[in-house]
Amino acid sequence: MMFSRYPFWLLLLFTAVQGSLHAAAETLPEEGVVEAAAESSFPKPPLRTLQPEDGSVDVYIVPIEGPISKPNLFILRRALKEAITNDVEMLVLDMDTPGGRVDICLEMMEMIDRFEGLTATYINEDAISAGSFIAAATEEIYFAPRGKIGASAVIQGTGEDVPETARLKIESYLRAQIRVLSEQDELRGRVIRAMLDKDYELAIGETVIKPSGELLTLTASEAMAEYGEPPRALLGSGVYDSIEDLLDERTGDLQYRVKDFKVSYSEVAAKWMDGFAPALMGIGLLLLFVEFKTPGFGLFGIAGIGLVIVFFVSQYIAGLAGNEAIVFFLLGVVLVLAELLFFPGLLFFAVPGLVLMLASLLWAMVDFWPEGTGRFSADLFVGPAVDLVVGLAIAVGGALLLGRFLKGSPIEGALVLSSTVGQADKAKAPVVSGVEKAPGFPEEGATGEAITPLHPAGLIELAGVRYEARCAVGIIDRGARVRVVGREDFNLLVEEVVE
């Protein structure tokens, strides 16, 4: 199982639970072998009876394929939410994975526990490393004829061993997690442990199944081999050529309906997009800030809106948000634009608009679950709030850096300060930016004409040269006489000349 992306987060997690798990971590390696060797009887938990109200069992088949990472987490989350909402009786994981991230594995195990219906895993063909733990979190484990499960040692994403102290904490926590999930089946917990701990010897009676010094990996036939008195399968509940054969056998005389659950290509793309979501949001807001501080609408606004849209798309595809968040964000944009264009300085529209925009960004990242799952709490907002702060920090920090390093630079003048048109002589009225004033740069008090409405930004013409400007108070109509009173950010600041 790869220990790859959040080592510090995981170390904090396992340090927090270390006190409660310390005794188990110290005693299990020695005592577990003695108990397993002495015992030969592990009662098999009875299969849960399916009792649908209408006599037909609704089944969701959820593919868990490829490395265990964000896409599989998103897919499982969406499937569980839909299954809970639609009162589905059975959920089957169609699994073929070489393993993956331990943090994602733990999240998926916890999610499965929220589903009150019957959960099962069909291993087709591999449930290696993290996949074995996810399979163990379901009530029943089935195999394709070529199925394999095991080799669950924790390693880093580079393939190297995790430092021993961190490894012991992670393994201790994982063993405790498996014991919790396998309270009704002690043998399953020991088998999974043998896949995780190379120093653990798994024996039933006089039969040593896995000696110390190696990790356990089982084929389908090995998992179904019977041990103990009375005999029972080591791990699996059956071997079937297909999920349809499994369901035919498991549902018996009951009819079953496989609900249509399909994974879209966009959910796979969400893996890449999700990792950059806070940065996309922050850069998008920064570009919108630059656009609001400059007259007209151009490249910055288009790029900013595009990045924010990509952010929403990534969250929606991942199953973390609905259309409502996008609607509220767009409503906030409309209110802010109304403030800037028609009621500058009033703040009556801008403040609620900004609140709606920020609230919708947070809403998009909160993981809401259907009612009755006991998952609504303040903790749901902690992670999204951190991502929102990160995005805002990127936007605010970027704005401060732009204001400091671009101010007075040729880039500022080229981007937003002024442009010459018509027959204006550039030598007499050069494009100048920043606080430095060259010959021809309009001084305070210079007068000209507004050639576009200033609501509050637009274009003015001074001595045959057009400049981007912003009105100091209210709005200025096209054709009005204006006077330069200063500079604000990247624009000339003007007021209307009342004659």
Residue pairs with C-beta under 8 A, 6 or more apart in sequence:
1 99
1 100
1 101
1 102
1 105
1 129
1 130
1 133
1 152
1 153
1 154
1 155
2 67
2 99
2 100
2 101
2 102
2 129
2 130
2 155
2 156
2 157
3 10
3 101
3 102
3 154
3 155
3 156
3 157
3 162
3 166
3 170
4 101
4 156
4 157
4 158
5 101
5 103
5 157
6 103
7 166
9 103
10 102
10 103
10 166
10 170
11 166
11 169
13 173
14 166
14 169
14 170
14 172
14 173
15 169
17 173
17 176
18 169
18 172
21 172
21 173
21 176
22 172
24 172
24 175
24 176
25 168
25 169
25 171
25 172
25 175
28 175
28 193
28 200
29 197
29 199
29 200
32 190
32 193
32 200
33 200
33 201
33 203
33 212
36 190
36 201
36 202
36 203
36 204
37 201
37 203
37 205
37 206
39 204
39 205
39 228
40 204
40 205
40 227
40 228
40 229
41 228
41 229
41 230
42 185
42 186
42 187
42 204
42 228
42 232
44 185
44 232
44 233
45 184
45 185
47 140
47 237
48 118
48 139
50 57
50 89
50 90
50 118
50 250
50 251
50 254
52 58
52 89
52 254
55 254
55 255
56 254
56 255
56 256
56 257
57 89
57 90
57 251
57 254
57 255
57 256
57 257
58 86
58 87
58 88
58 89
58 90
58 256
58 257
58 259
59 88
59 89
59 90
59 91
59 92
59 247
59 256
59 257
59 258
59 259
60 79
60 82
60 83
60 88
60 90
60 91
60 92
60 258
60 259
60 261
61 92
61 94
61 243
61 258
61 261
62 75
62 76
62 79
62 91
62 92
62 93
62 94
62 261
63 75
63 94
63 263
64 72
64 75
64 76
64 93
64 94
64 95
64 96
64 97
64 131
64 134
65 72
65 94
65 95
65 96
65 97
66 72
66 96
66 97
66 98
67 97
67 98
67 99
67 100
67 101
68 97
68 99
68 100
68 101
68 104
68 105
68 108
68 129
68 130
68 131
68 134
69 100
69 101
69 104
69 271
70 104
70 270
70 271
70 274
70 275
70 318
71 267
71 268
71 270
71 271
72 97
72 100
72 104
72 108
73 104
73 107
73 108
74 267
74 270
74 274
74 317
74 318
74 319
74 320
75 263
75 267
76 93
76 108
76 111
76 112
77 111
77 319
77 367
78 267
78 319
79 91
79 261
80 91
80 111
80 112
80 114
80 115
81 319
81 369
81 370
82 88
82 261
83 91
83 115
83 117
83 259
84 114
84 115
84 116
84 369
84 370
84 372
84 373
85 370
86 259
88 117
88 259
89 117
89 118
90 117
90 118
90 119
90 120
90 250
90 256
91 115
91 117
91 118
91 119
91 120
92 119
92 120
92 121
92 122
92 243
92 246
92 247
93 119
93 120
93 121
93 122
93 134
93 135
93 138
94 122
94 124
94 243
95 121
95 122
95 123
95 124
95 126
95 127
95 131
95 134
95 135
96 123
96 124
96 125
96 126
96 127
97 126
97 127
97 128
97 130
97 131
98 126
98 128
98 129
98 131
99 128
99 129
99 130
99 131
99 151
99 152
100 129
100 130
100 131
101 130
101 157
102 130
102 154
102 170
102 174
104 130
105 130
105 133
105 134
106 177
108 134
108 137
109 133
109 134
109 137
109 177
109 181
112 119
112 134
112 137
112 138
113 137
113 181
114 369
114 373
114 374
114 375
118 139
118 140
119 137
119 138
119 139
119 140
120 138
120 139
120 140
120 141
120 142
120 237
120 246
120 250
121 127
121 134
121 135
121 138
121 140
121 141
121 142
122 142
122 143
122 144
122 240
122 243
122 246
123 131
123 135
123 141
123 142
123 143
123 144
123 147
123 148
123 149
123 220
124 143
124 144
124 147
124 243
125 144
125 146
125 147
125 148
126 147
126 148
126 149
127 134
127 135
127 147
127 148
127 149
128 148
128 149
128 150
128 151
128 152
128 217
129 151
129 152
129 153
130 152
131 149
132 149
132 150
132 151
132 152
132 192
132 195
133 152
133 174
133 177
133 178
133 192
135 141
135 149
136 178
136 181
136 182
136 188
136 192
137 181
140 237
140 250
141 149
141 223
141 235
141 236
141 237
142 236
142 237
142 238
142 239
142 240
142 246
143 149
143 220
143 223
143 224
143 236
143 238
143 239
143 240
144 220
144 239
144 240
144 241
144 242
145 220
145 239
145 241
146 219
146 220
147 219
147 220
147 223
147 239
148 217
148 218
148 219
148 220
149 195
149 217
149 218
149 223
149 235
150 195
150 215
150 216
150 217
150 218
151 195
151 215
151 216
151 217
152 192
152 195
152 196
152 215
153 196
153 198
153 215
154 162
154 167
154 170
154 171
154 174
154 196
155 161
155 162
156 162
161 167
162 170
171 196
171 197
174 196
175 189
175 193
175 196
175 197
178 188
178 189
178 192
178 193
179 189
182 188
182 189
182 192
187 204
187 228
187 232
187 234
187 235
188 235
190 202
191 202
191 216
191 218
191 234
191 235
193 200
193 202
194 200
194 201
194 202
194 209
194 210
194 215
194 216
195 215
195 216
195 217
196 215
198 212
198 213
198 214
198 215
199 212
199 213
200 210
200 212
201 208
201 210
201 211
201 212
202 208
202 209
202 210
202 216
203 209
204 227
204 228
205 227
205 228
205 229
207 227
209 216
209 227
209 234
210 216
218 234
218 235
220 236
220 239
221 239
222 234
223 233
223 234
223 235
223 236
224 233
224 234
224 235
224 236
224 238
224 239
225 233
225 234
226 232
226 233
226 234
227 234
238 246
238 249
240 246
240 249
247 256
247 258
264 317
266 317
267 317
267 318
267 319
269 317
270 314
270 317
270 318
273 280
273 310
273 313
273 314
273 317
274 314
274 315
274 318
276 314
277 311
277 314
277 315
277 365
277 387
278 387
278 388
278 390
278 391
278 394
279 391
279 394
280 307
280 308
280 310
280 311
280 314
281 307
281 308
281 311
281 361
281 387
281 388
281 391
281 394
282 390
282 391
282 392
282 393
282 394
282 395
282 398
283 304
283 307
283 394
283 395
283 398
284 303
284 304
284 305
284 306
284 307
284 308
284 310
284 311
285 304
285 308
285 391
285 392
285 394
285 395
286 304
286 394
286 395
286 398
286 399
287 300
287 301
287 303
287 304
287 307
288 300
288 301
288 304
288 305
288 308
289 304
289 395
289 399
290 300
290 304
290 399
290 402
291 297
291 298
291 300
291 301
291 304
292 336
292 340
293 489
293 490
293 491
294 300
294 415
294 416
294 457
294 468
294 490
294 491
295 416
295 454
295 457
295 458
295 459
295 468
295 469
295 470
295 491
296 457
296 458
296 468
308 329
311 361
311 364
312 321
312 325
312 326
312 329
312 364
315 321
315 325
315 364
315 365
316 322
316 323
316 326
316 364
320 364
320 365
320 366
320 367
321 363
321 364
321 365
321 366
324 363
325 360
325 361
325 363
325 364
326 360
326 364
328 356
328 357
328 359
328 360
328 363
329 356
329 357
329 360
329 361
331 353
331 356
332 352
332 353
332 354
332 355
332 356
332 357
332 358
332 360
333 353
333 357
334 353
335 349
335 350
335 352
335 353
335 356
336 349
336 350
336 353
336 354
336 357
338 349
338 353
339 346
339 347
339 348
339 349
339 350
339 353
340 350
340 455
340 456
341 455
342 455
342 475
343 349
344 455
344 456
344 471
344 474
344 475
345 473
345 474
358 388
358 392
361 388
361 391
362 381
362 384
362 385
362 388
364 384
365 383
365 384
365 387
365 388
366 380
366 381
366 384
367 375
367 380
368 375
368 376
368 380
369 375
369 376
403 489
406 412
406 415
406 490
407 434
407 435
408 433
408 434
408 435
408 436
409 433
409 434
410 433
411 433
412 433
412 434
412 490
413 431
413 432
413 433
413 434
414 431
414 433
415 490
416 468
416 490
416 491
417 431
417 432
417 433
417 467
417 468
417 490
417 491
417 492
418 431
418 432
418 465
418 466
418 467
418 468
418 492
419 431
419 466
419 467
419 468
420 426
420 429
420 431
420 465
420 466
421 465
421 466
422 464
423 464
424 464
424 465
424 466
425 464
428 439
428 440
429 440
429 441
429 463
429 464
429 465
430 438
430 439
430 440
430 441
432 438
432 440
432 441
435 487
437 443
440 465
442 448
442 462
442 463
442 467
442 484
442 492
443 484
444 484
444 485
444 486
445 483
445 484
446 462
446 463
446 483
446 484
447 462
447 481
447 482
447 483
447 484
447 497
448 460
448 461
448 462
448 463
448 481
448 482
448 484
449 460
449 461
449 479
449 480
449 481
449 482
450 458
450 459
450 460
450 469
450 476
450 477
450 478
450 479
450 480
450 481
450 482
450 494
450 496
451 458
451 459
451 460
451 461
451 466
451 478
451 479
452 458
452 459
452 478
453 475
453 476
453 477
453 478
454 460
454 469
454 470
454 471
454 475
454 476
454 482
454 494
455 475
456 470
456 471
456 474
456 475
457 468
457 469
457 470
457 471
457 491
458 468
458 469
458 476
458 478
459 466
459 467
459 468
459 469
460 466
460 467
460 469
460 482
460 492
460 494
461 467
462 484
467 492
468 490
468 491
468 492
469 482
469 484
469 491
469 492
469 493
469 494
470 488
470 491
470 492
470 493
470 494
471 482
471 493
471 494
471 495
471 496
472 485
472 486
472 488
472 493
472 494
472 495
473 495
476 482
476 494
476 495
476 496
480 496
480 497
481 496
481 497
481 499
482 494
482 495
482 496
482 497
483 494
483 495
483 496
483 497
484 492
484 493
484 494
485 493
485 494
485 495
486 492
486 493
487 493
